[in-house]
C-alpha cells in the first residue's frame, strides 16, 4: 500500500431544491389557493476520522466529491426530499486546510472526530409562503440556494508520542525494529527510510507507547532539501523527541547541531520539544572514543547523553527507562483542562459503528 500523506481535493455540497408554484384543485374546496411546497435542502460534506485507515491513498485518484442535491418542492404543500450528506473517511491525525486561503479548518485525531467542510444549500420557498391579504394567488417561488464549494488540502500527521530523529543512516530504523514489532526497510546506505514507520513499544506493565521513525534529515531540510521537509510535520504531534547520533560518523557533534538548526528553522515549537540524546553504534567504538563523544555532545546539548547499540541491543534498557521517566514527567506537568471536552460546541455527525469495520486492503 502506498503511503500518501498529502492530497488536494474539491468538495461540493448539494444545491437546495427549487420551490414550486401550484394551486389546490380539490373537491369541496371551492376557493383553492397556493399549495406549492418548498425545495429540499442540499446534502453537506463531512469528514470523519476512521482508525482503520493509515493513508490518504483513496483521495489520490479522485479530486471531486459531490453531495446530493435537494429535490424540488411538490404539490399540496409537500417539501422536496433533502439531499443525502456525503461522509468522507480519513485517517486519524489528518489536518484539514482551505487550499486557496490556507485557513486551518480542523484536526481529526481520534475515532469519530468529524467536521463539516461544505454546507448544503437551503431549499427554495414554494408559492404557498407568499400568500397574503393583498395577493391571494401568488405565482412566485424561490430557487434553491447553491451548496458551498471549496478546495481542500489534507495533511496526514502521524499520531505518536515519541519521534526518533537523526541523520541518514544513524540507525533509527534498526532501533525501532528492535524496540517494537515494526519491520522497516534496513540497509547500509542513506535514505533507506522513505516513509515514516510506526511501532508500539511495550512497557513492563504491558502498556504500549507509539514511536515514530522519521526519514533522515540533512542540512536545509526545512527548505525542502532531502526528505526531511516532507516528514518533519509527522513529529509535530509527538511529546518527546529522541535524537539518535551515529557514533561512527566523522562529525557526530556537527550532525547534532545541524539537526537542531533544522528543527529551529522549521518552527512550530519542534526545537523546544523535550529531547533525549543518544549515541548509537557504540559496539564499533572503543572506550576512549566513547568518553570523548559523550563529553563533547553533553557540552553541545547541555544534558545527559546515553550510549546504545541497536544491533547488539546494548544500553536499551536504561535508554527505555529514561524515555518512560520523561513521559511520566511530562504527564505530571500537563495542565488539566478547564472545560470538559464534551461541553465544547464541536460539529459532529452521528455515525453507525459499521462505518469503522475493517476494510479490505488497497492494492497498488
N, C-alpha and C positions, 0 to 999 in steps of 0.2 A: 504494500500500500504506500502510495506517495505521501510524504509529509508536506502538506501545503498549509502555511501559517499566515498568508496574506492574500486576500481576494478583494475584488471590487464588483459590486452588483448594483442593479437598478431595481427598485421596488415601486409598485404602482398599486395603490388602493383602488377598490372598485368605485365607480361613479354611482351616485344616487339615481334611482329610477324617476322618470318624469311623472308629474301629476296628470290626472285625466279630466277631460271635460265631458260630462254626460249628464242626462236628466232622467229622473224616475218616470217610468211608464208602467204603473201598476194599477190593477183593477181596484176599484173602490177608493182610489187616491186621486181625486179629480185635479187637485192643484199641482201634483207632481213636485218638481223642484230639482235643484242641482244635487247630484249624488256621485260626482267624480271623486275617487279615492286618492290618497297620497301614494307617491312612489316609495319603494323600499330603500333603506339605507344601503350604501355600498359596503362591502367587506373591508376590514382593516388588515394590515400586515403586522404580525407579531413575530418576535424572535424568542426562542425558549432554549435554555441550556439542557443538554442531554449528556449525561456522563458516559453513555455508550459510544460516543464519537470522540476521536482523537485527532482529527484533521479536518481542514476546510475543503477537502477534495471535491465534495459534492457540489460546491459552488464554482469550481474551476471552469466547467464547460457549459454552464448556463448562466447568463448575466441578467436576464429579465424575469421578474416574478410578479404576477398579477393576481390580485384578489378578485372575487366575483362581483359583478355589477348588480345593483338592486333592480328589481323588476318594476315595470310601470304600474301605476295605480289601476284599480279595477272599478267596475260599476257598483252601485249600491253601497258606496262608501267604503269599499274594500281596499285595504292597503296592500301594495305590492310586496312580494317576498323580499326580505333583506338578503344581500349577497353574503356568502359564507366567508368567514375570516380565513386568511391564509396564515398558517403557522409554520415557520421555518425553524428546523432544529440545528443548533450549532454546538460545538464542543464547549465544555465548561472552561472558563478562562478567556472567552472571546470578548474583546473590546470593540465597540461599535462607534464609528465616526461618520459624520457627513463628509463625503469625499469632495464636495465643492467648497464648503466653508471651513472645513477642518474641525467643526464643532464636535466635542465629545458627547456621545449620546448615552453611554452607559456600559457597565461591565456585567457580564453574565458568568457568575462564579460557581454557583452550586446548582444541583439538580432542581429544576422547576423555576429558576430565575427567568423572568420574562420582561420584555419591554415592547411597547407598540411603536413601530418606526414609521408607519404611514396610516393615517386615519381615513376611513371610508367617507365618501361624500354623503351628505344628507339628502333624503328623498324629497322631491318637489311636492308642493301642495296641489291637491285637486280643487275643482271649482266649487265644491261644497263649502270650502273655507272662505269664499269671497261673497257668500250670501249676506245681504244687508237689507235694511228697510228701503234703501234707495235703489238697490239692484237685486231684484227678485230672481233674475235669471242670468247669473254671471256666466260668461263664456271665457273665463280666464283661468289659467293654471300656471304652475311654475315648473321649469325643468329641474331635474336633479342636479345637485352640485357635483363638481369634479372631485374625484379622490386625490389625495396627496401623492406626489411622485418625488422620489429622492434617489440620489446616487449615494451609496453607502460603501464604506471601507471596513472590512473586518480584519482585525489583527489578533491572532491567537497567541496568548502569553501563557506558557505552561505554568500550572499551579504546583509549586514545590516550595518546601520550607528552606531547603539548603541548596545552594548553587555552587558548582565546582568550576573555578576559573583557572586559566593559565595559558602559557604559550603553547603553540602546536607541539605535539609530541611530549608534553610534560607528564603524561601517564594518567590523564583524567579518566579515559575510558576504561583503562585497566583497573583503576581504583574502584569505580562504580560497579564493575563486573565482579570484583572480589567482595565488595560490601553487600551487594544485592544479587538478585537473580536476573538482572538485566544482561542482555547479550549484545553489546555494541560491537561494531567492527573495530578490530585492533590490528595495527600494522606498524612497521618501523619507518614510516615516512610521514611528513607533516600533512595536516588537514585530512587525516583519516576519517574523522568525525565530520560529516556534512550536515547532520541534523541533530538537534538536542535529543539526549536519551534520558529517560526517567527510570529510576529504580527505587524500590521501597527497602529501606534499611531497618531491620528489626532490632529492638532493644531486648534486653534480657527478660523484661516483663512481657514481651510479646507484642507490644505496641510498635507501629511502624511509622517511619518518617520518610517523606518523599525527597530524594536527592535528584538534582538535575545536572547532567554533564553537558556543558556548553562548548560548542566548537571553539578551537583555539583562536586567541586574539593576537593581533600583531599591531605594530605602531600604525596609527591612522585608522584604526577600526571604527572609531566614532564618525569618520567621514565616508565610510563605505569601502575602505580598503580591506581586502581579505574577506573573511566570512563573518567577522565579529559584529559588523553593523546590523546584519540581518537577525542576529540571535541575541544581542545584548538585552533586548526587551524581554527575553524569557527569564531573566533574573530579576526583573522589576518587582515581581511578587514575592521573591524569597525574603526570608527574615535574616538569614545568615549566609555569608559567602566563605567558601574555602578556597584560598589562593594556593594552588599547587605549583611549586617551583621545581624545575628539573635540576637536580644537584649535579648532573654530569655536563650541563651546558657550560661553555667557557665564561659566560657573563650572567650568572643567576641573579645577582643583585640588580643589574641593569634591566633584566627582564621583569623583575618585580616592579621597579619604578615605572617602566613602560606601561604595564597593565594598570597601575594606579593612575597614571596620567589619562589613559583612555577612559577609565571609569569616571574621572572628574570631568573630562570633556563631554562625555555622553550626557551627564546631568541626571535628572530625575532621582537625586539623592542616592545613587548607587555608591558613590565614593564614601558617603557617611554610613553605609551599611556595616554592621559588625562583621569582622573578618577573623578567620583562623588561618595562619600562615604555616605551611608545612613543606619541608624539603623532601622530594620523592627520589627514588632510586639510590638510596643510601647503601644498598648492597654493593654498589660499584665504587664506593668511596672509602678511602682509608680513614682512620680515626682522626688524624691531624687535620685532614681537609674538612671533615665534618665539623670540627670545632671552629675552624676559620669561617666556614659558611654560616654557621649559626650565629657567630658573633657579628658578622657583617650584616646579616639580614635583620637581626634584632635591633641593631643600630638604625637600620633603614626604616623599619616598621614600628619600632617603639613598643613591641610586645613580644611575648614568648613565641618561639619558633619550634615546631615539632619536627621530628625525624621519622619518616615512614619509608617503607618499600612495599609497593602494591604487589610486586611479583612474588616476593618471599613472605609477604604478609607480616613484615616486621614493624612493630610500633603501632599497629592498627588499633589495638585495644585501648591504650591511653589516648590515642587520637579520637576515637569514637566517644570516649568518656568526656573529653574536652568539648565535643560537639553537643552532647546531651546536657552538660552543665551550662553551656552558653545558652541553649534553647530554654532551659528552665529559668535562667536569669532573665531572659527576655520576657518570658511569661509573667514573672513576678513584677517586671517594670511596666507591663502593658496596662494602660488606663482602662478602667471599667467603663462601659458605655453608659451615657447619661440617659439615653432614650432607648426603650425596648425596640428592637428591630421590627417586631410585629405591629408597632404603632406608627411606623413610617408610611406615608402615602405612596407606596410603590404600585405601579400599574402592573397587575398580574393577570394571568389567564388561568382559569380552571382547566386543568389538563387531565385526561384519563391516564391511569397508571400504565396502560398498554402502550402508551407513547414511548416509554423508556425500555421496552422489551429488547433483548439482544437482537442485533441486526446481522444479516449475512455480510461477510467480509467483501470489500470492494476490490476487485482485481485491477491491476494496472492495464 
